[in-house]
Amino acid sequence: MKHVVQKYVIRIIATLVVLISSIVLISFIIYPSDYVLRLLRWGDADVFDHLKFPKHNINSAAPTFYFKKSLNEAGVCTLFEKSSIIDNLDKFLAKTRTQAFIVILNDTILYEKYFSGANRDTIVTSFSVAKSFTSAIIGIAIKEGHIKSASDPITKYLPELKKRDPAFSKISIRDLLMMSSGIRYEEFPFLNGDDAKTYYYPDLRNLALNQTKIIDPPAKYFHYNNYHPLLLGLIIERATGTTVAAYLQEKIWKPLGMEYTASWSTDSQSTQFEKMESGINARAIDFAKFGRLYLKKGNWHGKQIIPAHWISESTEKDQSTDDNVYYPNDFIFKSGKGYYKYMWWGLLRNGKDFDFAALGNHGQFIYISPSTNLIIVRNGEKYGVSSLEWMNLSYGFAGKVDVLLSQE
């Protein structure tokens, strides 16, 4: 009986080996070899991918902006520890594989600590926080006249899409920003999944222009889709005549006096298109400055970097949608307070107040609470807890932060 079982197991293993080998072989025939090899070698995305991909540098410029610093670590910890899942903030952040955690109130750093071997100079990656940067530079390109309006059909800048399918002309730039284009996006399965393709494909321009397919009319429903930032990156390139990274450098990175240089990972050496869905690599303190820019309605020491109306349009809830139809019944939408606007995630408070955040894989976020003048930045190697929990923790903290204000 034992020998029979062993033979049976050996046959199953042999069959699986043949099947997997066949799938891999077929994959090399169907897909670019670089794409298949990246998936096989690298697997799931991680925070050290900036060391694997080529990149475009993003330089900083003097004068450097520095936040004031008046630490109140005990006060910050006490407020966070009132949450039922946190007994000790420092231990919680270490346990959740956090790299950087910064709390800034009224332009003053109250808490700034680093974990998992990181420090202030450690490069952290944005993942989908990059989408909020993309939204910002779309607004700047409109201000400068490179793009006429967010209502423009995307085929005005990408006419080859219309040639492939006339229905693309019904999709506007706004639809891409709202994640409501009607373009198909399926996360799985594996090699054929759009998550893998939009992250590892060695020619993202070709992917976005030739492999996208419309399955529904635009503006019908929200569906998170990484083809959207790719298409927006193409529009920025063509409208401005420069690379996305260079445009970000000149319009945001240098004017804000970022403390460090940064980079934007690209798909490959040959095509050098920015990984629009994920790839800004910088320091946590400089991500905080981007949060400050939005907190200040796009104004930086008297200079309007991003139009104030674009900041409002990007972060305030869209009242024209029926949330019960438009949003899925999950994540922040389930509570009835959550919404998505121009690549920012929002949470309503009482009255007209709201908070909003840029969110990325593995729990990266820039959280902004305009009503309390608060910015929270977290970067990490892993989520540790879900994105919803990070949002709830930040939302709860912002709701109590007046206690810290009274201590000033």
N, C-alpha and C positions, 0 to 999 in steps of 0.2 A: 504493500500500500504506500509506503514511504517513497519508494522509487517511482511509483506512478505519479504521485503528487509532484515530485521533483521534476519529472519529465514534462508534466503539465505546466509548471511554473516556467521552465526553460523555454517551452514553446511560446508562452504568452510574452515573455521578455523578448524573444527573437522576433516575434511578430511586431511588437512595439518598436523595436530598433529599426526594422525594415520600414514600418510606417513613417516613423519620424524622419528617417533618412530620405524617404521618398518626398515627404513634405518639404524638407530643406532643399532638396535638389530642384523640385518644381519651383520653389520660391526664388532660387537664383535665376531661373529662366524667366519668371514673370516680372520680378522686381530688380531694381539696380542692386548690384552686389554690395555696394557700400551700405545701403539701407538694411539689407539682410544681416550683414556682418555686425553693424551697430547694435541691432536688436539682440543678436545672439551673444555678443561680447558684453554689452553694457546693461541689458535688461531694463529694469524700471529706472526712470529718471532719478537722479540724486543731486545733492547740492554741490557736488564736486565736478559736475559735467562741464563747468566753465573751463576746466583744465583739459578737456577732451576735444571740444569744438574749436575751430578757428574763430577769430573775433575781429571786430572793428573797435579801435580805441576811442574813448570819449575823454577828452582832456578838460581839466579844470582851469580856472584863471583867477588871478588876484583881482580885487581883494577877497580873501576868504571870509565867509560868514561863520560866526560862532554863536551858538546859543549861550545865554547866561546859564550859570550852574549854581544851584543852591539846593543841595541834596536834602531830601526828606524821605529817606528810604523807609524809616519806621512807619511814617504816615501812609505811604503808598502800600506797604506790605499789609498794614492793618485793614485798609479798605478792601484789598483783594482777598484777604483771608476771611472776610465775612461771607465769602462764597462757600457753599457747602462742600465743594470739591477741593478746596485749598486750605490746608492746615498751616503751611509754611511756604511763602511765595518763592523764596530762593530755592528751596528743595524741590518745589513743584516745577520750576523752570529747568532745573538740572535734570530732573526725572523725565521731562518731556523732550529732552534733547534740544533744548533751546540753544541758539548761538548768541543772540543779542536780544536784549529787552530794554527799551527806553521809554520813559514816561516824561512828557514835556507839557507843562502847564503855564500859560501866559508867557511863552517864549523862554521858559526857564526849565532846565533839566532837573527833575526831582529824583529820578531813578535811572541809572545807566549801569547795567551789569552784563557780563559776558560769561558764557558757559561752554561746555564741551570743547575746551581748549581754544576757544575763540578769544579775540580781543578787539579793541576799537579799530585796529588796522586790518582785521580779517575781511577778506572778500566774501560777501554773501550774495546769493543769486536771487533774482526777483521771482522766477517762475511767472505766474500770470499777473503779478503786480505790474509787469511790463505793459499789459494791456491798457492800464490807466495812464501810463506815459504816452502810449500811442494816441489815446483819446485827447490828451493835452496838446500834442503837436498837430493833430488834425485841426483843433481849434485855432492854433497859431497860424497854420497854413491858410485857414479861411480868413483870419484877420489880415494877413499879408496879401490876400488876393490870389494866391496860388490855386485855391479851391474856391469856387463861387459860394457854395452853400452845402450844408449837410443834407439838403433835399435833392442834391444832384444825383442822377442815376449813376451807378458805378460804371456803366458802359461808356460814359462820357470820357473817362480816363482809361478804361480797359475795354476798348471796342471789340477785341477778339472774342470776348465773352458773348457779345451779342451775335456775332457771326456763328458761334457754336450753338447758341440757343437764344432766340429773341426774348425769351422770358426774363433773362438777366437784366434787361433794360428797365424792368419794373422794380428792381431792388435799388434802394437809395443808400447813400453813405450812412444815413441815420439808421437804416435797418441793420447794417453791419454793427454799428455802435450799440444798438439795442439787443443784439443777439436774437434777431427775429427775421432773418432773411428768407427762411424757407429752404435753405440749402441743406441737403442731406448731411448728417453727421452721426456716425455710429462709432462708439468707443471700441467695440470688439467686432470680430475676433482677431487677436494677435496681429500677424503681419498685415492683414487686410483692414485692420481697425484704423479709424481716422485719428485717434489719439496717437498711435504709433507713427503714422505717416506724417502728421503735422509736426512731430517732434524730431524724428530721425531722418526724414527724407533728405537726400543730398542736393535736391533742386526744388526748393519750396515754391519758387515762382512758377515753374512748370506744373507742379502739383496743383496750385491754386487756380491756375488759368485753364488747365486741361482735364482735371479729374474731379472737379466739383460738379454737382448735379442738383437741380432744383426739384423738390418733391411737393412743395406747398407754396401758396402765395405769401408774399412778405407781410410783416406786421400782424400776422395771425396769432402767433404764440411765441413765447420765449423758449429758446433751446440753445444751451451753451455750445459754442462752435468755434474751434480753433482756426477754421478757414477764414473767419472774419478778420482777425488781425493781420493775416497774411495778405488778404486783398487790400486792406487799408494801407499796409506797408508799400504795396505796389503803387497805390494811388499817390502816396506821399512822395515816393521816388520820382514818379513821372511828373507830378505837379510842381515839385520844387527843383527838380534837376540835380538833386544830390542824394547821397545815401541817407537812410533814416538815422543812423548813428551820428553822422555829421550834422544833420539838422537838429537833433536833440542836443548835441554839444553846443552849438551856437545859440540856440533859442532858450535852452533851460540850464544846462550844466554850467556853462561859463557865467551867465548872468546871475545865477543864484550863489556864486562863490562857493561851489562845492569844495569840501575839504580835501578830497582825493580824486584822482583820475578813476575812470570806470571803463567798462567795455560792453559791447553788445555781441553776443555769440552769433556766428553765422552758420549757414547750413553746410558749406563746404568751401574749400580754397578756390575751386573753379568758378562757382557762381556768386559767392560772397553776399548772399542776401540775409539780412538780419532774421534771427529766429524771433519773429514778431510776437509769437504766442508766449514767450517765456524768458528770453535770454539776456536781460540786463544784469551785469555783475558789478557790484559796488560795495560801499560800506554802509552799515545800518544808519549811521548818523546823517549820511547824505540822503538816504531815503526819507529820513525825518524832515529834511529841508523841502523835499517835494511835497510832503504833507502840509508843511507850513505855507507853501505857495497857494495851495487850495484853501487852507484855513483863512488866508488873507485875501480871498476872492481874486487871486491871480496877480495881486500887486506886490512888488518887491521893493521896499524902500522908495516908494513914489513912482516906480516904473511899472506900467501895466504889462506884465509878461504875457499873460493870457487874459482875454477879455472877461470882465466880471460876469457878463451875461452868459458866456460859455460855461463858466464855473457853475452858475446857477442851473443852466440848462442840463449840465452833465450830472448833477448830484441831487436835484430835487425830484420828487416822485412825479411820474407822468400820470396825470389825472384822466387821460383819454382812454386808458385800457380798463377792461373788465378783468380784475385780478383773478376771479374764479375760473375764467376761461384762458387767460393769457399765461398765467404762471402754473408750474407744477405744484402739487401739494407736498412740498418737502423743503428742507433747508430753512432759510429765513422766511420763505414765503408762507410756511404753514401757520405761523403765528398771526398773520394778517398785517404785521408791521413792516415786513420786508419788501424790497423792490430792487430793480436793477435799472441803471440809467447810464448810458454812454461809458460802459466798462468800469463802473463803480457800483458797489453793493450798498444799499441804503437801509436804514432802520428808522421808522417814524417814532417820535416821542409825543408827549402831550402837546396839543396846540399845533403850531407851525414848526416846531423844532424837529430836527432829524440829525442822525449821525450817518457817516458813510465811510467806506473802507475799500482799499485795493487789496485783493486777496490772491494768494498764490499757493501752489502745491507745497506739501509738507509744512503748511501752517505759516507761510510768510504773510505778513500784513502790515499795512499802514492804516491806522484807525484814526478818524478825525471827528471830533465833536464840536461843531461851531458854537453851540450855545454855552459851552464851558471853556472854550479856547484850549482844547486838549488834543494832544497828538500821542498815540501809542504806536511804537514800532516793535514788531517781533520777527526775528528770523530764526530758523531752526533746521536741524538735519532731518527731523521727523515731525509729524503732526503732534504726537504725544497725546493730545485729545483732538476731537473733531474740529473742523472749521466752525461749525455751529457753536460749539462750546467756547472757542476763542472769541467769537463774536459776542456771545452772551456775557462772557466775563468782562469784555471791554465795555459793553453797553451798561452792565451793572455798575462797573467802576465809574464810568462817566456820570451816571445818575447820582452817585454819592460824593463826587469830587468837590462839591461845595464845602465839605468838611475841611478839606485841605485849604481851600480859599480863605476860610475863616481863620486859619492858623497863620496866615501871612502877616 
